[in-house]
């Protein structure tokens, strides 16, 4: 069994309190470098790409480069997912790291910021984009604006984002969008991506129609305490398949529960209550 990527949560803390995200852990966790090294050994037969995210923001870790160095030495490529608020904690040379494939910045994190703070936030992102243009040709920078279908405040926020990047990249008042792909190419390997809001899965959420999911097919997740989950949206470990710190991954993936979940997705009949209530699955209907 091979995965396109595995989501590895280095920390479940992000320092933000976004209304669209349930990431407010009662107990903050950080996966140690030693534990991360063990995770890399277990994952090596299964993937070449790590996405350092489930809950939390990996850039909360001042020594994130040490984790990236360790991943690179083990032959992995990395996707970093961040709110963007921690960029200033790190040197822009992080973009030149040989392991980095893509930097994903969740712009929605800035929703609700005052005009001055929003501009400061966007200007910091722009300085990283400028560095990428001139010094880091390899990785993609993917700016995520995933708030379509929101209210008037979301519409105003989107307009402010689009206006800023239109002026800074093109010196024009409006961006040109590829409507089909929901993308605006800002520069070489720098893009702004629009998408609908989605609700994080919850056992209290309404049931979603049956359908396919990529969990246990294209990816799995490893939480910062070692818990292995079928997908990147189970930050609470509700669907815990096992723990990588005490069990080998081959045994976890061969377990009856993992096989039943995978078979259910194959048959477009999610067997677990949490999966049945996952709003993100609507994208695959």
Secondary structure, 3 states (H helix, E strand, C coil): CCCCEEEECCECCCCCCCCCCCCCCCCCCECCHHHHHHHHHHHCCCCCEEEECCCCCHHHCCCHHHHHHHHHHCCCEEEEEECCCCHHHCCHHHHHCCCEEEEEEEHHHHCCCCHHHHHHHHHHHHHHHHHHHHHCCCCEEEEEEEEECCCHHHHHHHHHHHHHHHHHHHCCCCCCCECCCCEEEEECCEEEEEEECCCCCCCCCCCCCCCCCCECCCEEEECCCCEEECCCCCCCCCCCCEECCCCCHHHHHCCHHHHHHHHHHHCCCCCCHHHHCCHHHHHHC
